[in-house]
Amino acid sequence: MSDEYRFDEIARERRTTMSHAVRTAAADTAPTDYDELDGAATAAAAGDRDATARLVALLLPLVTRLCRAEFGRGSGSDDLAAGLCPAVAAAVVAARGPRRAERRGMSPLRVAYEATVQHLQGLRPGASDVLDGISRRGREVLTLRLAVGLSVEQTAVALGITAGRVRVEQHRAVTALRGDAAGTTQGADNSAGSTA
């Protein structure tokens, strides 16, 4: 049985057995045990069907939070996450396989983050965002730290950078946001003053 078929079958089973409310509750639980991802990914790559289902369940909160950060809570992001989760799990398992030497040393958290971002990239082209004035890395750090709820260390693992770099990027992004907010407020004050 191919990996793709196995993940499609698990996804179908999960969609039929998990109601929307249950998926939402699963995404709102405490952060995923990221240390457990490694063991589940290794066992799933070895063909353990229960580990594959466990991997999908472990990834659901992460993928859901990333979808919510991108599209908001009320926009079908939970359903999108449930649909993406098997593909993300397949990417994590594939990274453990012998044919993926370039990803073989990567943590499952980093592979899952990259796979989710890759799937979401084409879904929202050209959208203007409050974070437009921030570097790509700064947006990633803020999304993972604030929207997804990862710690500094977990964010560093997901992005493949050091914890110190995460702190620096977060500081720069927040400073840029404060500067934009101050400039917007000041501009609004100036325009209001000129019309009076």
C-alpha angles and dihedrals in degrees: 000000000000122000091239092054091046093052092045090051093049091047091052091049092048093049093051095045100040118068120211091256092054092049090050092048090049090053092049095054125103115298117290116269094250093186089061091056091074095056093044092049092050093048092045091051088054089057101260104155094198090052090052091055090046091051091053090049092049092049096048097082092047095047091044093052091049091050091048091049090053101040107015131247102282100046102085092271092137091056091045090052092050089053094046097045097081091050091049090048089050089053091050091050092045089054087061092052126100094247095060101069093151091061099033096104095043121110116248088240092059093045091048092050093048093046092050093048090048091053093047097046098085096042097076110032119178097359114159112231140184087242095058092108093056127085119258091250091049091053090049092050093048092046094050095041101041108022100032096033100228121159121243090261094048091048090051091053093046092052098035094238135111124275089243090056089051090055092048093048091047091050092049092047094049091046090051091049091050090050091050091048092049091048092049092048092046091048091050090050091051094049091047090050093051094053094051 
